[in-house]
């Protein structure tokens, strides 16, 4: 390795995530084959995802900086202590939206440890606020290199003035092996017998931006075209819109054809993908979309909204699936019909496997090492004091906003 680091003396990386789940643990395990890694998380509980991996995190030596009610200053002090103990060459930080992520960048500036930005932000919707973008430019100056999800994310950072030569790809990957080999999983233990029929699959949280109601409306149009030969639709996931979605399914007389199977655990997902004929994801805004990685690793053709951040890198239109406008119900209905009837569907699934082969855990590890090598020579190089002050102020503001939101949503 360059800059004084070799396989005998590997890079020392402090790897931060908001909260480790199965995807993060898989990336951590692969990275540890190539580097010495301190695994840190901002909190032991993720309010958006019920990972249920407490034992796996203990086994992997993941250290939580915040135990439920700890203050962000206590968490920052804990981070400072662990960095002094581990003495990393670089610190990898997940974005700049989290209050602790911003404070971690400030801490790295004070200690002279190079900071790697991990990001999957893009500008595919072209709806960015110019003032916010100007503030981001200043905050980005605190980071020495970046590991981003893919091409749109690299273009976005470069457009904000971040040096392209210090941007690596591979942040958003899954353990392809967990989802591959599904041909041997065609048994459907734990899966409804209804899912034995040919069907489309969508895995998503049931929240507004996922656009599930449009998917249901498009499926109604598709079924009207296809008649009795129409595939069923399975929707896996849970969330605040569950009742709304169930009601819409009933209104369109689709309760026998659309199956809401609820939340699927990480362990259950391979068998769920194994029952499907194609995957569809209609999100209105998605930084990347790891479910597309999963579906492709399972050998499925994919229908992906053009607002999903992975589509430029993972979806070759007409080769392994189709890209559609998430506001166009008629277009999606036509594509559902096309992918259910095309004789190329098996070839499309094989194309998905070929494409996703290059987006596995090794891509994350290689990208992280590349970003670390790019950042390492910049250690102790001071960044703008104004940028540090801005990051600290934004962290305080984000923390206050998050605290107020929790107060207004907690039951009395």
C-alpha positions in Angstrom: 0.0 0.0 0.0 1.1 3.6 -0.6 2.2 6.2 1.9 3.9 3.9 4.3 1.1 1.4 4.7 1.5 -2.2 3.6 -0.2 -5.5 4.0 2.1 -6.0 7.0 1.2 -2.6 8.4 -2.4 -2.1 7.2 -4.3 1.1 7.2 -6.1 1.9 10.5 -9.7 3.0 9.9 -12.3 4.2 12.3 -15.6 3.3 10.6 -18.6 5.2 11.8 -22.3 4.4 11.0 -25.5 5.8 12.5 -26.4 2.3 13.7 -25.0 -1.0 12.4 -27.4 -3.3 10.7 -26.8 -6.5 8.7 -25.6 -4.5 5.6 -23.0 -2.5 7.7 -21.8 -5.6 9.5 -21.2 -7.4 6.2 -19.2 -4.4 4.9 -17.2 -4.2 8.2 -16.3 -7.9 8.0 -15.0 -7.6 4.5 -13.1 -4.4 5.2 -11.4 -6.1 8.2 -9.7 -8.5 5.8 -7.7 -5.6 4.3 -7.5 -3.1 7.2 -7.5 -2.7 10.9 -10.9 -1.3 11.7 -12.5 0.3 14.8 -16.3 -0.1 14.4 -18.3 2.8 16.0 -22.0 3.7 15.8 -23.7 6.9 16.9 -26.5 5.0 18.6 -27.4 1.4 19.5 -31.0 1.9 18.3 -32.1 2.8 14.8 -35.7 4.3 14.9 -36.3 3.6 11.2 -35.2 0.0 11.1 -35.6 -2.8 13.6 -32.4 -4.6 12.8 -32.4 -7.1 15.7 -28.6 -7.6 15.4 -27.5 -6.9 19.0 -25.7 -10.2 19.4 -24.0 -9.9 16.0 -22.8 -6.4 16.9 -21.4 -7.6 20.1 -19.5 -10.4 18.3 -18.2 -7.9 15.8 -17.0 -5.5 18.6 -19.2 -2.6 17.5 -19.0 0.3 20.0 -22.1 2.5 20.5 -21.2 6.1 21.3 -24.7 6.8 22.6 -26.8 4.7 24.9 -30.4 5.8 24.2 -30.5 9.1 26.3 -26.9 10.2 26.2 -26.3 13.7 25.1 -24.4 14.5 21.9 -21.6 16.0 23.9 -21.2 12.8 25.9 -21.2 10.9 22.6 -18.6 13.3 21.2 -16.4 12.8 24.3 -16.7 9.0 23.9 -15.7 9.3 20.2 -12.7 11.4 21.1 -11.6 8.9 23.7 -11.9 5.9 21.3 -10.0 7.8 18.6 -7.2 8.6 21.0 -7.0 4.9 22.1 -7.2 3.5 18.6 -5.1 6.2 16.9 -6.6 5.8 13.4 -5.0 6.9 10.1 -8.5 8.0 8.9 -12.0 8.3 10.1 -14.9 7.4 7.8 -18.1 9.5 8.6 -21.6 8.7 7.2 -22.7 12.0 5.6 -23.2 15.4 7.1 -26.9 15.3 8.0 -26.5 13.7 11.4 -25.6 16.1 14.2 -22.8 13.7 15.4 -21.5 13.3 11.9 -20.9 17.0 11.7 -19.3 17.0 15.2 -17.1 14.1 14.2 -15.8 16.1 11.2 -15.0 19.0 13.5 -13.2 16.6 15.9 -11.1 15.2 13.1 -10.2 18.8 12.1 -9.1 19.5 15.7 -7.0 16.3 16.0 -5.5 16.4 12.5 -7.0 13.0 11.5 -8.1 12.9 7.9 -11.9 12.5 7.5 -13.5 10.4 4.7 -17.1 11.4 3.7 -19.4 8.4 3.0 -22.3 9.7 1.0 -25.1 8.6 -1.4 -26.6 12.1 -2.0 -27.3 12.9 -5.6 -29.1 15.6 -7.7 -31.2 13.4 -10.0 -34.3 15.4 -9.2 -32.5 18.8 -9.7 -34.4 20.4 -6.9 -31.6 21.6 -4.6 -31.8 24.9 -2.6 -28.9 27.2 -3.7 -28.4 28.5 -0.2 -28.2 25.0 1.3 -25.8 24.0 -1.5 -23.5 26.9 -0.7 -23.4 25.8 3.0 -22.6 22.2 1.9 -19.6 23.5 -0.1 -18.1 24.9 3.1 -18.9 21.8 5.2 -17.4 19.5 2.5 -14.1 21.3 3.0 -13.7 19.5 6.3 -13.4 16.1 4.5 -10.2 15.0 2.8 -11.7 12.3 0.5 -15.0 10.6 -0.1 -16.5 7.2 -0.7 -19.8 7.6 -2.5 -22.4 5.2 -3.8 -22.1 5.5 -7.5 -21.8 7.8 -10.6 -24.6 10.3 -9.8 -23.3 10.7 -6.3 -19.8 11.3 -7.6 -21.1 13.9 -10.1 -23.0 15.6 -7.3 -20.0 16.0 -5.0 -17.8 17.1 -7.9 -20.4 19.7 -8.8 -20.1 21.1 -5.3 -16.3 21.5 -5.8 -15.0 18.3 -4.2 -11.9 17.1 -6.0 -12.9 14.2 -8.3 -9.5 12.5 -7.9 -10.3 12.0 -4.2 -13.8 10.5 -4.7 -14.1 6.6 -4.8 -17.1 4.5 -5.5 -18.7 1.6 -3.6 -20.4 2.9 -0.5 -23.8 1.2 -1.1 -23.4 -2.5 -1.6 -24.9 -5.6 0.0 -23.6 -9.1 0.6 -24.5 -10.6 -2.8 -23.9 -14.1 -1.5 -26.8 -13.7 1.0 -29.2 -13.2 -1.8 -27.7 -15.3 -4.6 -28.2 -19.1 -5.1 -31.9 -18.5 -4.7 -32.5 -21.4 -7.2 -32.0 -23.7 -4.3 -34.5 -21.7 -2.2 -37.5 -22.2 -4.4 -39.2 -23.9 -1.4 -41.5 -21.4 0.3 -41.2 -22.2 4.0 -42.7 -19.3 6.0 -44.1 -17.7 2.7 -47.7 -17.6 1.9 -48.8 -20.3 -0.6 -50.3 -17.4 -2.7 -46.8 -16.4 -3.6 -46.2 -19.6 -5.5 -48.1 -18.0 -8.4 -46.1 -15.8 -10.8 -45.8 -12.4 -9.2 -44.0 -9.1 -9.0 -42.3 -8.2 -5.8 -41.8 -4.8 -4.1 -39.9 -4.5 -0.8 -40.3 -1.1 0.8 -41.1 0.8 3.9 -44.7 1.9 3.6 -44.2 5.7 3.7 -45.2 8.5 1.4 -42.1 8.9 -0.7 -42.0 5.2 -1.7 -44.9 5.8 -4.1 -46.7 2.5 -3.4 -50.2 3.9 -4.2 -49.0 4.7 -7.7 -47.7 1.1 -8.0 -51.1 -0.2 -7.0 -52.9 2.1 -9.5 -50.5 1.0 -12.2 -51.0 -2.7 -11.3 -54.8 -2.2 -11.7 -54.2 -0.9 -15.2 -51.9 -3.8 -16.0 -54.4 -6.3 -14.7 -57.1 -4.8 -16.9 -54.8 -5.3 -19.9 -53.5 -8.8 -19.0 -56.8 -10.3 -17.8 -56.6 -13.7 -16.2 -53.0 -14.2 -17.2 -51.9 -11.3 -15.1 -49.3 -11.9 -12.4 -50.0 -11.2 -8.8 -48.2 -8.4 -6.8 -46.5 -8.9 -3.5 -45.6 -5.9 -1.3 -43.2 -6.7 1.6 -42.8 -4.0 4.3 -44.6 -2.0 7.0 -45.1 1.6 7.9 -47.6 4.3 8.7 -49.3 4.0 5.3 -50.2 0.3 5.7 -53.9 1.0 6.4 -54.1 3.5 3.5 -52.5 1.1 1.1 -54.7 -1.8 2.2 -57.8 0.4 1.7 -56.7 1.4 -1.8 -56.2 -2.3 -2.7 -59.7 -3.0 -1.5 -61.2 0.0 -3.4 -59.7 -1.3 -6.7 -61.0 -4.9 -6.0 -57.4 -6.3 -5.8 -57.4 -8.0 -2.4 -57.1 -11.5 -4.1 -54.2 -10.3 -6.3 -52.1 -8.0 -4.2 -50.5 -9.5 -1.1 -49.3 -7.4 1.8 -47.0 -9.7 3.6 -45.6 -7.3 6.2 -42.0 -6.7 7.2 -39.6 -9.4 6.1 -36.4 -9.9 8.2 -33.0 -10.0 6.6 -32.9 -13.8 7.0 -36.3 -14.1 5.2 -35.5 -11.9 2.3 -33.6 -14.5 0.1 -36.6 -16.9 0.1 -39.0 -14.0 -0.6 -36.9 -12.9 -3.7 -36.8 -16.6 -4.8 -40.6 -16.7 -5.2 -40.7 -13.6 -7.5 -40.5 -13.2 -11.2 -39.5 -9.6 -11.3 -38.8 -6.7 -8.9 -40.4 -3.2 -9.1 -39.4 -0.1 -7.1 -41.4 3.1 -7.8 -39.8 5.5 -5.2 -40.2 9.2 -5.8 -36.8 9.9 -4.2 -34.1 7.4 -3.2 -30.4 8.1 -2.5 -29.5 4.6 -3.8 -31.9 1.8 -3.2 -30.2 -1.3 -1.8 -33.3 -3.4 -2.5 -32.2 -3.2 -6.2 -28.8 -4.7 -5.3 -30.6 -7.5 -3.5 -33.1 -8.3 -6.3 -30.3 -8.3 -8.9 -28.2 -10.6 -6.7 -31.2 -12.9 -6.6 -31.2 -12.9 -10.4 -34.3 -10.9 -11.0 -35.2 -8.4 -13.7 -35.9 -5.0 -12.2 -38.3 -2.1 -12.9 -36.7 1.0 -11.3 -37.9 4.6 -11.0 -35.6 7.2 -12.5 -35.6 9.0 -9.1 -33.7 6.0 -7.5 -30.0 6.8 -7.2 -28.7 3.4 -8.3 -30.4 3.3 -11.7 -27.5 4.8 -13.7 -25.0 2.3 -12.5 -27.1 -0.9 -12.0 -30.0 -0.7 -14.5 -29.4 -1.1 -18.2 -32.7 -0.2 -19.9 -33.9 -3.2 -21.9 -31.0 -5.4 -20.7 -31.7 -6.3 -17.1 -34.9 -4.3 -16.7 -36.5 -1.0 -17.3 -36.3 2.6 -16.0 -39.6 4.5 -15.6 -41.0 7.9 -14.6 -42.4 7.5 -11.1 -45.3 9.9 -12.0 -46.4 7.9 -15.0 -49.0 5.3 -14.1 -49.6 4.2 -17.7 -45.9 3.7 -18.4 -45.4 1.5 -15.4 -48.5 -0.5 -16.3 -47.1 -1.2 -19.8 -43.7 -2.2 -18.4 -45.3 -4.6 -15.9 -47.0 -6.2 -18.9 -43.9 -6.3 -20.9 -41.7 -7.9 -18.3 -44.3 -10.5 -17.4 -44.6 -11.6 -21.1 -41.2 -11.1 -22.6 -39.3 -14.2 -23.6 -36.1 -12.3 -22.6 -37.0 -12.3 -18.9 -34.5 -15.1 -18.0 -31.8 -13.4 -19.9 -32.6 -10.2 -18.1 -32.2 -11.9 -14.7 -28.8 -13.3 -15.9 -27.8 -9.8 -16.9 -28.7 -8.6 -13.4 -26.3 -11.2 -12.0 -23.5 -10.1 -14.3 -23.9 -6.4 -13.5 -24.2 -6.8 -9.7 -21.1 -9.0 -9.6 -19.0 -5.8 -9.7 -21.0 -4.2 -6.9 -20.3 -6.6 -4.0 -18.6 -6.2 -0.6 -15.2 -6.1 -2.3 -16.2 -2.9 -4.0 -16.9 -1.2 -0.6 -13.6 -2.4 0.8 -11.6 -1.4 -2.3 -13.3 2.0 -2.4 -12.7 2.6 1.3 -9.0 1.7 1.0 -8.6 3.9 -2.0 -10.3 6.8 -0.2 -8.1 6.2 2.9 -4.9 6.2 0.8 -6.1 9.5 -0.9 -6.8 11.1 2.5 -3.8 9.8 4.5 -1.2 12.3 3.1 -3.4 15.2 4.1 -3.3 14.4 7.9 -2.7 17.4 10.1 -3.6 19.8 7.2 -5.9 22.4 8.7 -9.2 23.2 7.2 -11.1 26.5 7.3 -12.1 27.7 10.8 -15.3 29.1 9.3 -16.2 25.6 8.0 -15.7 24.1 11.5 -17.9 26.8 13.0 -20.5 26.3 10.4 -20.5 22.5 10.9 -20.8 23.0 14.7 -23.7 25.4 14.3 -25.5 23.1 11.8 -25.0 20.2 14.2 -26.6 22.1 17.0 -29.6 23.1 14.8 -30.1 19.5 13.5 -29.9 18.2 17.0 -32.6 20.7 18.2 -34.8 19.8 15.2 -34.5 16.1 15.9 -35.2 16.5 19.6 -38.3 18.6 18.9 -39.6 16.1 16.4 -39.2 13.2 18.9 -41.1 15.3 21.5 -44.0 16.0 19.2 -44.3 12.3 18.0 -44.0 10.6 21.4 -47.3 9.4 22.8 -48.5 11.0 26.0 
